[in-house]
Amino acid sequence: MSNCSSITQFPLLAFANTREWQLLTFWLFLGIYLAALLGNGLIITAVACDRRLHTPMYFFLLNLSLLDLGSISTTLPKAMANSLWDNRAISYQGCAAQLFMLVFLVVAEYSLLTVMAYDRYVAICNPLHYGTLLGSRACVHMVAAVWGSGLLTAVLHTANTFSLPLCRGNAMEQFFCEIPHILKLSCSDSYLREAGLVVVSACLYLGCFVFLVVSYVQILRAVLRIPSEQGRHKAFSTCLPHLVVVSLYVSTIMFAHLKPPSISSPSLDLVVSFLYSVVPPAVNPLIYSMRNQE
């Protein structure tokens, strides 16, 4: 029986077993990563340099791009290196750091998407009070709460997860370090504390999800009450990119963690985890660049 003190590394799940497919995977990941860096970097530069974009919506979008850059940089470079050098291992310390950053950025991004839904709700349903409810100080406080919630959640989950004794080997059935797969390696009676923390976090995420749904129901009702078709189109076009991003982000995460065990397999888990950890940060800039200019 082994525990965490005797484990120095975790073998990660490989995307390909042959050398040709490993190199092909590397070049594919490199293209996706460079596209994500370029797209999110352009958004950050445009919002920071153009005073016309110094509005709450673009301030939140700048933070979303920062989180997307961090998120894809946490998982993809390691997968690229493993494919290039034919090495599946990640060190114990590296796994802990990757888990911390991933939880931090995922929680912060989900919280930020909730804040952005509130921004669109106020803009559409209560426009006369938009400047009051979403002033510069209020926006800074909300973004600080977003980053703070991610940091606190990451500290709690990482400390809890890596305090567990690991008694079932060290093979990680994922291409990055993730809480559910580490819990599978823990002793059967030792993971209940972390599982309880996961349940509490899931309840908070469910609350955010309900807020997102209620916000967009109210937005839709307000848009349908606008008399002119041009006004309805303009109002909805400001919300559509955010709605698409939220739908993509939430649906892939929910399918990854709530899919029936009967359809679960290592290859399917690998594809689904790739969809929610790599695809959103890469396509979010494209989605937001397609919105109508104000």
C-alpha positions as CSV (number, residue, x, y, z in Angstrom):
1,M,0.0,0.0,0.0
2,S,1.4,3.4,-1.0
3,N,0.5,6.8,0.1
4,C,1.1,10.3,-1.1
5,S,4.5,10.5,0.6
6,S,5.9,7.7,-1.6
7,I,4.5,9.0,-4.9
8,T,6.8,11.3,-6.9
9,Q,4.9,11.4,-10.2
10,F,1.7,10.6,-12.0
11,P,1.5,9.0,-15.4
12,L,-1.1,11.0,-17.5
13,L,-3.3,9.6,-20.2
14,A,-1.8,9.9,-23.6
15,F,-3.7,11.2,-26.7
16,A,-1.8,8.8,-29.0
17,N,0.4,5.8,-28.7
18,T,2.4,5.8,-32.0
19,R,5.1,8.4,-32.7
20,E,3.5,9.7,-35.9
21,W,0.2,10.4,-34.1
22,Q,2.0,12.0,-31.1
23,L,3.8,14.5,-33.4
24,L,0.5,15.2,-35.2
25,T,-1.2,15.8,-31.9
26,F,1.7,18.2,-30.9
27,W,1.3,20.3,-34.0
28,L,-2.5,20.4,-33.6
29,F,-2.2,21.5,-30.0
30,L,0.4,24.1,-30.9
31,G,-1.9,25.6,-33.5
32,I,-4.8,25.7,-31.1
33,Y,-2.6,27.2,-28.4
34,L,-1.2,29.9,-30.7
35,A,-4.7,30.8,-31.9
36,A,-5.9,31.1,-28.3
37,L,-2.9,33.3,-27.4
38,L,-3.5,35.5,-30.4
39,G,-7.3,35.9,-30.0
40,N,-7.3,36.5,-26.3
41,G,-4.2,38.7,-26.6
42,L,-5.9,40.9,-29.2
43,I,-8.9,41.3,-27.0
44,I,-6.8,42.3,-24.0
45,T,-4.8,44.8,-26.0
46,A,-7.8,46.3,-27.7
47,V,-9.7,46.8,-24.4
48,A,-6.7,48.2,-22.6
49,C,-5.7,50.6,-25.3
50,D,-9.0,51.8,-26.7
51,R,-10.7,54.3,-24.4
52,R,-14.0,53.7,-26.2
53,L,-14.0,50.2,-24.8
54,H,-13.5,51.2,-21.2
55,T,-17.0,50.1,-20.2
56,P,-18.2,47.4,-17.8
57,M,-18.9,44.9,-20.5
58,Y,-15.5,45.1,-22.0
59,F,-13.8,45.3,-18.6
60,F,-15.4,41.9,-17.8
61,L,-14.4,40.6,-21.3
62,L,-10.8,41.6,-20.6
63,N,-10.8,39.5,-17.4
64,L,-12.5,36.6,-19.2
65,S,-9.6,36.7,-21.8
66,L,-7.1,36.7,-19.0
67,L,-8.7,33.7,-17.4
68,D,-8.9,31.9,-20.7
69,L,-5.2,32.5,-21.3
70,G,-4.4,31.1,-17.9
71,S,-6.8,28.1,-18.3
72,I,-5.4,26.9,-21.6
73,S,-1.8,27.6,-20.5
74,T,-2.4,25.3,-17.5
75,T,-3.2,22.2,-19.4
76,L,-2.2,22.4,-23.1
77,P,1.6,23.1,-22.8
78,K,2.1,20.1,-20.7
79,A,0.1,17.9,-23.1
80,M,2.2,19.4,-26.0
81,A,5.4,18.6,-24.2
82,N,4.3,15.0,-23.4
83,S,3.4,14.4,-27.0
84,L,6.6,15.9,-28.4
85,W,9.0,14.1,-26.0
86,D,6.9,10.9,-25.7
87,N,6.7,11.4,-21.9
88,R,3.4,11.0,-20.0
89,A,4.7,11.7,-16.5
90,I,3.9,14.8,-14.4
91,S,5.7,15.3,-11.0
92,Y,3.7,15.3,-7.7
93,Q,4.4,19.0,-7.2
94,G,3.6,19.7,-10.8
95,C,0.3,17.9,-10.5
96,A,-0.6,19.9,-7.3
97,A,0.3,23.2,-9.1
98,Q,-1.7,22.2,-12.1
99,L,-4.8,21.2,-10.1
100,F,-4.6,24.5,-8.1
101,M,-4.4,26.6,-11.2
102,L,-7.1,24.7,-13.0
103,V,-9.6,24.9,-10.1
104,F,-8.7,28.6,-9.5
105,L,-9.3,29.5,-13.1
106,V,-12.4,27.4,-13.8
107,V,-14.2,28.6,-10.7
108,A,-13.2,32.2,-11.4
109,E,-14.4,31.9,-15.0
110,Y,-17.7,30.4,-14.0
111,S,-18.2,33.2,-11.5
112,L,-17.2,35.8,-14.0
113,L,-19.7,34.5,-16.5
114,T,-22.4,34.9,-13.8
115,V,-21.3,38.5,-13.3
116,M,-21.4,39.1,-17.0
117,A,-25.0,37.7,-17.1
118,Y,-25.9,40.3,-14.4
119,D,-24.3,43.0,-16.5
120,R,-26.4,42.1,-19.5
121,Y,-29.5,41.8,-17.3
122,V,-29.1,45.3,-16.0
123,A,-28.2,46.7,-19.4
124,I,-31.4,45.3,-21.0
125,C,-33.9,45.2,-18.1
126,N,-32.8,48.2,-16.1
127,P,-30.8,50.5,-18.4
128,L,-31.6,53.7,-16.6
129,H,-29.8,52.5,-13.5
130,Y,-26.9,50.9,-15.4
131,G,-24.4,53.6,-14.6
132,T,-25.3,53.4,-10.9
133,L,-25.4,49.6,-10.5
134,L,-22.3,49.0,-12.6
135,G,-20.1,51.9,-11.8
136,S,-16.3,51.6,-11.9
137,R,-16.0,50.8,-8.2
138,A,-18.8,48.2,-8.3
139,C,-17.1,46.5,-11.3
140,V,-13.8,46.4,-9.6
141,H,-15.4,44.9,-6.5
142,M,-17.2,42.2,-8.5
143,V,-14.1,41.2,-10.4
144,A,-12.1,41.1,-7.1
145,A,-14.8,38.8,-5.7
146,V,-14.5,36.6,-8.8
147,W,-10.7,36.2,-8.5
148,G,-11.0,35.8,-4.7
149,S,-13.6,33.1,-4.9
150,G,-11.5,31.2,-7.4
151,L,-8.4,31.5,-5.1
152,L,-10.2,30.4,-2.0
153,T,-11.8,27.4,-3.7
154,A,-8.5,26.4,-5.2
155,V,-6.7,26.5,-1.9
156,L,-9.4,24.5,-0.1
157,H,-9.7,21.8,-2.8
158,T,-5.9,21.5,-3.4
159,A,-5.1,21.2,0.3
160,N,-7.9,18.7,0.8
161,T,-7.1,16.6,-2.2
162,F,-3.4,16.3,-1.7
163,S,-3.8,15.5,2.0
164,L,-5.4,12.2,1.1
165,P,-3.5,9.0,1.3
166,L,-3.3,7.4,-2.1
167,C,-3.6,3.6,-2.0
168,R,-4.6,2.7,-5.5
169,G,-1.5,3.4,-7.5
170,N,-0.6,6.6,-9.3
171,A,-2.0,6.2,-12.9
172,M,-4.1,9.3,-13.8
173,E,-6.8,8.5,-16.3
174,Q,-6.8,12.0,-17.7
175,F,-4.4,14.2,-19.7
176,F,-4.2,16.7,-16.8
177,C,-4.6,16.5,-13.0
178,E,-8.2,16.6,-12.0
179,I,-9.9,16.1,-8.6
180,P,-12.2,13.2,-9.6
181,H,-9.3,11.2,-11.0
182,I,-7.1,11.8,-7.9
183,L,-10.0,10.7,-5.6
184,K,-10.1,7.4,-7.5
185,L,-6.6,6.8,-6.3
186,S,-7.3,7.5,-2.7
187,C,-8.2,5.1,0.1
188,S,-11.9,4.1,0.1
189,D,-12.6,5.7,3.5
190,S,-10.4,8.8,3.2
191,Y,-12.0,10.8,0.4
192,L,-15.3,11.7,2.2
193,R,-14.0,15.1,3.3
194,E,-13.0,16.2,-0.2
195,A,-16.2,14.7,-1.6
196,G,-18.2,16.7,0.8
197,L,-16.4,19.9,-0.3
198,V,-17.1,19.0,-3.9
199,V,-20.8,18.7,-3.1
200,V,-20.8,22.1,-1.4
201,S,-19.1,23.6,-4.4
202,A,-21.5,21.9,-6.7
203,C,-24.4,23.5,-4.8
204,L,-22.9,26.9,-5.2
205,Y,-22.3,26.3,-8.9
206,L,-26.0,25.2,-9.2
207,G,-27.0,28.5,-7.6
208,C,-24.9,30.4,-10.2
209,F,-26.5,28.3,-13.0
210,V,-30.0,29.1,-11.7
211,F,-29.1,32.8,-11.6
212,L,-27.9,32.5,-15.2
213,V,-31.1,30.9,-16.4
214,V,-33.3,33.4,-14.5
215,S,-31.3,36.3,-15.9
216,Y,-31.7,35.2,-19.5
217,V,-35.4,34.5,-19.0
218,Q,-35.9,38.0,-17.8
219,I,-33.7,39.4,-20.7
220,L,-35.7,37.5,-23.2
221,R,-39.0,38.8,-21.9
222,A,-37.6,42.3,-21.9
223,V,-36.3,42.0,-25.5
224,L,-39.6,40.7,-26.7
225,R,-41.3,43.7,-25.3
226,I,-39.2,46.1,-27.4
227,P,-41.6,47.4,-30.1
228,S,-39.2,47.8,-33.0
229,E,-37.5,44.8,-34.7
230,Q,-34.2,46.7,-35.0
231,G,-34.3,47.5,-31.3
232,R,-34.9,43.8,-30.5
233,H,-32.1,42.7,-32.8
234,K,-29.6,45.2,-31.3
235,A,-30.5,44.3,-27.7
236,F,-30.3,40.5,-28.3
237,S,-27.0,40.9,-30.3
238,T,-25.3,42.3,-27.2
239,C,-26.3,39.2,-25.2
240,L,-25.8,36.4,-27.9
241,P,-22.0,36.0,-27.6
242,H,-22.2,35.7,-23.8
243,L,-25.1,33.2,-24.1
244,V,-23.1,31.1,-26.6
245,V,-20.0,31.1,-24.4
246,V,-22.0,30.1,-21.3
247,S,-23.8,27.4,-23.1
248,L,-20.6,25.9,-24.5
249,Y,-18.8,26.1,-21.1
250,V,-21.6,24.8,-18.9
251,S,-22.8,22.0,-21.3
252,T,-19.3,20.5,-21.7
253,I,-18.5,20.6,-18.0
254,M,-21.9,19.1,-17.1
255,F,-21.5,16.3,-19.6
256,A,-18.0,15.6,-18.5
257,H,-18.9,15.2,-14.8
258,L,-22.6,14.1,-14.9
259,K,-22.6,11.6,-17.8
260,P,-23.8,8.1,-17.0
261,P,-21.1,5.6,-16.0
262,S,-22.5,3.2,-18.6
263,I,-21.2,5.3,-21.4
264,S,-17.9,6.3,-19.7
265,S,-14.6,5.2,-21.2
266,P,-11.1,6.5,-21.1
267,S,-11.2,7.7,-24.7
268,L,-14.6,9.4,-24.3
269,D,-13.4,11.1,-21.1
270,L,-10.3,12.3,-22.9
271,V,-12.3,13.9,-25.7
272,V,-14.9,15.5,-23.3
273,S,-12.2,16.9,-21.0
274,F,-10.4,18.3,-24.1
275,L,-13.7,20.0,-25.1
276,Y,-14.3,21.8,-21.8
277,S,-10.7,22.6,-20.9
278,V,-9.2,23.6,-24.3
279,V,-12.0,24.5,-26.8
280,P,-13.8,27.4,-24.8
281,P,-10.6,29.4,-24.3
282,A,-9.7,29.0,-28.0
283,V,-13.1,29.9,-29.4
284,N,-14.3,32.5,-27.0
285,P,-12.4,35.4,-28.8
286,L,-13.9,34.3,-32.1
287,I,-17.4,34.3,-30.6
288,Y,-17.1,37.7,-29.1
289,S,-15.5,39.2,-32.2
290,M,-18.6,38.2,-34.1
291,R,-20.9,40.5,-32.1
292,N,-22.3,43.7,-33.8
293,Q,-20.2,46.8,-33.3
294,E,-21.8,49.4,-31.1
